């Protein structure tokens, strides 16, 4: 993948207020959910999100780590899907790193709340749609 393509995709991701995250349920069917955008990213390969440890999505990722994340710029009708794996992390160091002011609204026990965890998504490939065409790429 060219550096220019990675930068273009990264810019699209950074401007979105919502990320659509997919998991696989116990019957092999995809489950999609809108989430807040990633808290942190490394290029377009690794992304960190926050969620509830007790959520259905965390249980699904622990059973089957296959995942996808989709970002859509509805104004210009373009988007990117990234496919890879998702891990549910409960390590104190990463939880502290990702924690933001205002998170106590969702996790009243603070950064040590057992219902607060970090999802780490690692992409292996993607597909982007822009200017009336689609393009597959490896990461």
N, C-alpha and C positions, 0 to 999 in steps of 0.2 A: 504494500500500500504506500502511496506517495505521502510525503509529509503534508502536502497541500490538502489532500483528501482528508487526512486525519484532523487537520486544523479546521477545515470546513465543518466536519461532523462535530467536532468539539464545540465550535461556536454555536451550532444549532442546539446542542444539548444544554449548554450553559444558559440559553435564553428561555428555556421551557420551565413553566411553573409546576408541571406534572410529569411524572414518569409512569408508564404503564408496564407493570411487572407481571410476568407469567410464571406459574409453577405447574406441576403435573400432579393430579390427584391419584388416589389409590387405584382407580380404574383406568388410568392411563390417559385421562382427558385433560386438556389444558384448562387452567384457571387464570383469569386475568384480573388485575386489580390496579386502580389508579393510586399512586403514592406521591408523597412530596418528592421533589427532585433529590438527587443524590447529595449527601453532605460533603462528599469529597470524591475526587476522581484522579486517576493516574492515566493520562492520555484518554484513549477510548477503550482500554483493556480492563481496568479495575475501577469499580464504583462501590461506595459505601452508603447505605441507607439505614434509617432507624425504624424499628417496629417493636411490637409487643412480643415478648418471648412466648406468651400463651396463645398467639394467633394461629389460625388454621394454616396460614402460609408457612410459618416456621416449621410446623409439623410436617407439611408436605416437602419442604426442602430437606429436612432431616431424613425423610424416606427416599427421596429422589432429588438429587441436587440439580438436575437439568432445569434450565431456566432461560427466559428471554426478557429483554427490556426494550421498550419501544418509546421513542421520543418523536413527537409530531409538532411541526410548525404549521398550524392550521391556516394562518394568514397567507402563506405562500404555497400551501398544499405540498409539503415535502416532509420526509421523515426518515428515520433510521431505526432498524431493528438490529439488536445485538443478541447473539446466542452464545450461551456458555453454561457456567455452573454458579450456584448460589450457596454460600455457607452462612449459618447462623452463629455469630460470635458472641460470647459472653465474657471474654477476657476484660478485666478491669482497665487495662491500659488503652485498648482501642475504644472502649465505652467512654472513657474520659476524653480522649482525643476528639471524638465525634460529637460529644455533648455540647449543646448550645443553651444559652440563656432562653428561658421560656419552655424548655423541655419538661420542666417539673409539672406543667399543666397536664401532660400525658403520662408522666411517670412521677407520681407524688413522692416516691421514696428517693428521688434524686438519682444521681449517676449509679448508685449501688442498688437501685430498685431491681429486684429479680425479674420483673416483667419488662425490663428495658434490655433490648439486645441490638446488635448491629448486624445488618445483612451485608455480606461482601460478595459482590458479583464479579466474576472474571469471564470476560468475553473471549471467544476463540474465532468468531467470524461474524459477519454482518451483511445486511442488505439495505441499500439506501434507495429512496425514491426522490427524484428531483427533476424538474423540467421535462415531465412526461415520459421519463424512462427510469428503469430500475437497474441497479448495479450491485452484484455480489462482491464481497471482498474478504480477505483473510486478515486476521489481526496478528 
